[in-house]
Every structure is written in structure tokens, then in C-alpha cells.
């Protein structure tokens, strides 16, 4: 399934019935029925629209909007066939079409979700209402979850008391399918084959679901089984450049100069896969009771072969003499230094020549795995006079983050300068890193350096093997959830009322287990069968990408890397990486009271949630030169989260929604670990902070929705959040005697880690529209075929400011929230009639903050540049049960670009006025992708 409905969370509420009556079928072209919507949806959704497949885009929009309209809080919904409409293989991309949703990508794939410009840590993930911890931690990763498992996706933006307090910006709830969603036996599936344009790599996808219902003497049973598989082979064009201020560059103007100390190309050969299996057993012994057993296993794998060529431009920085006097720029082709950061010989941060630099090359083979295995037993029971309802849930989830490296070989240039390359660089084009290589000539009396013959093949330079590493690193999170909710419906407070009292217990334990083998001698290399000459470890294969790098190279041989890894594992023992290992347990005891009163004019939802948090972390801490010792730290805190939502029906077609809500984003598990590394020599402490407080947020929303007649939907809304105790990675005075040992006072040491400080705010507006021409063709005198045209659009504008506390020489300053774009918008147009369904969708988000600089050495805050994507999908119904499809993704093929901007940092330090210049630090392009295949539904 896909998510073309995600972009269309804005369809008319009654459009389903209208479309069913106006749809036409020509010749042998039948309307497909890809995913019949539930025969009888849950009572709380009160939906009466049935998605027959006659007009899959418009009908699924209508079903989604029906859920949204009847909700007592602010939600956006991607429903039914829409989740499988566009080429969106994961939940992040499927959700990105909805209003207020933007995504952060990795290797061109949507990975994290930002709701209404908020940080990704403010968004939680749920399966059927049960929060699931991502294998990565608080940063919920959505690329590991195939969109095929979802019956619909509900994005809640206004937090209610029955939602966990860590839900700050909102929750993405993946609602799985049940056999009771269908009248009887049901079977559907999809198969496709495609290719990626860059490198001509293959793609494969398939998914299927089968279900049935059975009447027995014990009631009715429903059984559903589903599975999905998606494989994407990739080549990536890439260059990266890291900048720094140079202390020896003391000439006038040096305060605003940042030099590239390292330029590199990361050349990927990737195979990424998503696959899942799930099963669900539902039992209805009678109309008043339902028990459900659900199990989902989903996994994301990333097999990565990375050839990394890094040019260490500051390798001979010490050659430069710090001189504060102004100099006349005199180009010099035979300098006595390497030329790095030397403005006097004509070098600038953008263009220049550096002589005799080190090539630091890494050949890396990774086997990355992230999996979620979640199992839920749930029940709903009505009893008494029918007004009482008891709901309960028991869940066990195990998430694994396998960060293992099969093998990594490091090759370094020798110390002899004339065996190293001379490099001319040009970084003036933000979309191009130009490097040219030359031999290095060393002249005598005095010692000087000169560029020799040009070199094209980089592997013709000597680069002996310097180390070989095998990493075994698996982080495992085990989570237990128990939840009981007692509800009572009654006529109270002048309306139809429902009151809920709920209790929930969550325990999550994350264990990081990392160990490695490091080889760095000739004897060890020989035992592992490793050659010291890279050309004996590589393939004679042309570059598969398209970026002009200025040199040619040889890919490393994956088979030889695997053989070396096997030999190293067989002959050498793994050593624990104690600084990265920890065991963190989090317990949350929660209770909530919530009331909903429905009137003719609308509804009121209010209540409060109380959570008591208990954290315990255990890890090895290194105290100076002493042997690491086991350290355990505990903390606890009670938080209260009130909320109130008012939904007012202006008339039969218009709604006004007002809400107040609160939440608290907690630090990630690795940030709560108690292991620290202490240097008494440098008087520094680094590591986790078990006592860090959650980041509190209080928000208000005001939204207006218009469900137009005969068809159409318009929405506009504003939102505001106040943020307190903002979480930062910061350097500060430790200020505690907790680590004093051996008579050493460490309270004054510099601590680097997560901390709370400052406050801020986030505010903005959303607007969305969905219109279809079908209801208007007769009135406008248009031909009937034009009724198939439709359009949807949404936009989010926001502004955020939080206080970054002072750090070292940098005073306190205002920055935006990480992950927040000033604007995000989606525009889509579609046509569907006579069995044909076509859709074109465009997404765009403005630049957003990635990391906040802590000192001038960071060379400025980093941002991702504006990102956009254009996708197309087409399908044709051969019969009412079988259709063919074609998807095209990333048609614009624009690169992803990350850059550093020192302007805010320099301004806060009083060094310069705001800078509009930026320096590219990462650039990647991934190519267009095309997939075709078939879908069936019975």
C-alpha cells in the first residue's frame, strides 16, 4: 500500500456516495477494488463511507475525512487504498502528504517525521494505539516500517490525556487491518519490479494479505495474515567537506575565515530492504465482547559497501607560522609550507592548492539491521446496562538496532611528502567539490614543495594498510506495557457524555552491547589474509555514479572483505567497547481521567494525565587512569499533563476546533546512561546525564474546517507551543561532587553532555484544500470526462526560537528548533475515470536546522537546504479485481545539501554582522526511480 491519500487528508465528507453514483466505466476498463474499507467501522469513528474502488483516490480521501471530521480532537488521516497509492514504501513517506507533516531523509528515503515544524523527538509512533520504541530510541524511525502493513494512518496533533506524556507534537498511529474489516474471505496483493536510474540498479516489491471470518459455537473468529517485501539497490553521488577556524591563520580577517580541513567522497553501493510479516486473530464471543491477538515483525536492512576517500588538507597545519601582520598576497607555486590556510600565497577557503597531503581512505562493509517485534493482547468488553466499557491491553515489544560493521580497512599515505599528492581545490560552487591531484615534488635549499604531473587514478598513490576493524554492536530495547481503561457513557451535563479512567504501566530497558576486533600490525594483517597494497584488495570496475570527482578509483572487493572479516573473527577475540556499553531502564506509572461531552453544537474533551517516571542506568565509568568501575544512577520525577479540546459546529458543514495540551520530551536512552569518561589531566568529563529533566511544552491550537457541499474541503489553523527546560548538548562546569574519588575534587571540571537550559516557543499556521470537479461539471456545462480531475494542496508556515545557553566564549543566543522549516507545502493533481487513475504530487520544505554549534570550532550551525520531490503514479483496472500500475519517484532528482552558516554564531560573539554566506558540508544525489507491476484484490 502507498500513501497518495496522505497528501489528501482533505476530501469531502460525503464524496463517497456521490462518486459511487457518478462513476462511469468504459468498454472493458473496470474500476478496481484494491482495498475494501471496513464493512462496519469502529463506533468511535462513526464512518459510513465504503471504499468500493470505483474511484480509489477520491473515495479513500472521503473515508479519511470522515474519520477526521468525527474525531473529538485534531487529526489527519491517510486511509484505505491511499496508503498504497503512490510509490511510498515506508510510513514516513506515506505520512508526508498530510498537512503539517515534513520528513528528514537518509540516502533519499524519508526516515524521520517532523510535525508542524517540531523536532523529530516530539513525535511518537504507535501500532494500534500502543506506543512503540524505535530501535534507535526516542528518534522514532519510520523508514523501518513498510506502509503495506497499514489499514490507515492517523496523525494526532492535539494531545489528549489517554496519550503518553512524551507525545509533544503528536502521534503517528499505524492502524493494522482486521479480518472483521471485510465481509468474508479476502485476498489482495501487489508485485512490482523497477530500477533506479543512477547506476541502473534494480528494485523489487511485493505484498499480500489474506483473511477470513468463521462462525463457531464459541462466537465469530477472524484471522488475517499479511506480509511485505521491498528491496532497493542504490548508488549514491556524494561529497563532504568539513570546515574549521585555524588558530595559526592569524592574519587580519581570520575571525570570519573557516577552512576546509577535510574533503571527501563517500561512494556507496547499497542494498536496502524492508520486509514484514504480521498476523491477527480476533474473537467476538458476542456483541459485547472482543478479544484480539496481534503480532507484527518488521525489519529494515542496509547492506552498505562504502569507499571513502578523505583528503586531510590540514595534515601539515603546523607548517604555518602564526603571524598577525597584514601581508601582500603573492601567489607562490613553491611554498615552504603545505599551503594550508596560508592567505599570503594566494589560498582562500574557497580556492587554493595544498602540497603533500595525507589520503586517509576507508573501505567499509556494513550489515545494518533495525527490527521491531511487537505482540499485543487486547480486549473490549461492554457490561452492566450497556453504558460501561472495559478495555485492556498487554504488549511486549522488542526492538533491535544492529550497527555492526563486517569489516573496515583503513589505508593511509606514508609520511614521506613526495609520496603524497598535491591537491588543488575549488569549493566556490555549492553543488560541486572540485579536486585535482598532482604528484608532489620536494625541492631543496631551502625545502620547498611544488606540484608535479597530474594524476587521475588515485589508487596509483601509495596507501599502505594501517588498521582493520570488525565491529559487533547491537542495541536491544525490551518494552512491556499494561493498560486498563474503564469508560462510562451516560446522559450528563446536558449532553451525551463519556468518562474514562485509565491506568498504564510501561517499562523499557535498553542494553547497548558493543565489542570489536582491531588489527594494526603486519603480523595480524597476514593472519587475516589482508594485503597491504590496496590494489590487491580492489576491483577493476568503473565508477557507477555520475558526479565528476576529478579522479578515478577502484571499488574494494566485497568478497575479500568478507573473507578477511571471517579470518579475523576466527583468529582474534572481540574486546568490549566499555565506553559505549550501558543498561538503561525506564519505568512510567501513569493514570489519567478524561471526559467527553457531545452536544448538538459539538463536543468538549478535557482531562489530565499524571506520570511518575523512574530511571535507572548502569554502565562502566572511567575515572582518570583508573580501571573502569560499574556505576549505577537513579532518578525519578512526577509530571502532570492537563488538556482541553472544544469542537464547535458552526453549522452542518463547518467546524471550529480549539485546544490546549501539554507534553514532555524525554532525553534519549544513551543520553541518560551514567557512564562517563574523566580526564584528570584535561579536567574534563564526558558522557550521559541520568539527572537531566524532560523538555516541557504547552500548546494551544485553533482550527477552522469547512466540509463544502456538494464536495470539497478547506481548512485553516494556527498553533503555538511554549517550550521550557530545552534539551541541549552542551559544555559546562560539572558542579557536583558525585564523581570525587581519591581526594580529587572534580566539581569544577568541564562536563560535555545533555543538559537543560533556556526556553522558547514555536508558532505557525496550516491551511489545506481539496476539490474535485465531478460535482460541478453539469452546472458549469463541462463535458462528463472532466469530472475525473481533482486537486489537493496544503501548506504549513512556522517560526521557532529557543535560547541557546552560553557556552565558553559564546554568549547565550537565539536559534530555531532543530528540524523546523519555515514552510512546508504539498500540491497534488489527479485524474481518475473509466478505470484510469493518474496522480502527480509535488512536495517542498524550506531549509531546516540540523545541529547547533557549541563553539567557534564548530564553524557555525548546520542546516539542510530546501528539499523537494515530484512523484507520479498511474494505474489501469483491467478487470474489477486486477490492475496494472506504474510509479515514478524523485523525478526532479534534486540533490540533498547540508551546509554550515557561521553568521548567527559570529554575530552572537560580536565578531561580525549576520552572514549570508554558507559552506556546503554534505551533498548527495540518488537518481530517479521507476517501478511497474500489478495489483489484485478478491
Secondary structure, 3 states (H helix, E strand, C coil): CCCHHHHHCCCCCCHHHHHHHHCCCCCCCCCCCCCCCCCCCCCCCCCCCCCCCCCHHHHHHHHHHHHHHHCCCCEEEEEHHHHHCCCCCEHHHHHCCCCCEEEEEECCEEEEEEECCCCHHHEEEEECCEECCECCECCCCCCCCEHHHEEEEEEECCCCCCCCCCCCCEEEEEEECCHHHCCCCEEEEEEEEEEECCCCEEEEEEEEEEEEEEEECCEEEEEEEEEEEEEEEEEEEEEEEEEECCCCCCCCCHHHCCEEEEEEEEEEEEEEEEEEEEEEEEEEEECCEEEEEEEEEEEEEEEEEEEEEEEECCCCHHHCCCCCCCCCCCCCCCCCCCCCCCHHHCCCCCEEEEEEEEEEEEEEEEEEEEEEEEEEEEEEEEECCCCEEEEEEEEEEEEEEECCEEEEEEEECCCCHHHCEEEEEECCCCCCCEEEEEEEEEECCCCEEEEEEEECEHHHCCCEEEEEEEEEEEEEEEEEEEEEEEEEEEEECCEEEEEEEEEEEEEEEEEEEEEEEEECCHHHHHHCCCCCCHHHCECCCCCCCCCCCCCECCCECHHHHHHHHHHHHHHCCCEECHHHCEEEEEEEEEEEEEEEEEECCEEEEEEEEEEEEEEEEEEEEEECCCCCEEEEEEEEEEEEEEEEEEEEECCCCEEEEEEEEEEEECCCHHHHCCCEEEECCCCEEEECCCCCCCEEEEEEEEEEEEECCCCCEEEEEEEEEEEECCEEEEEEECCCCCCCECCECCCCCEEEEEEECCEEEEEEEEEEEEEECHHHHHHHCCCHHHHHEEEEEEEEEEEEEEEECCECCECCEEECCCCCECEEEEEEEEEEECCEEEEEEEEEECCEEEECCCCHHHCCEEEECCEEEEEEEEEEECCCCEEEEEEEECCCCCCEEEEEECHHHHHHCCCCCCCCCCEEEEEEECCCEEEEEEEEEC
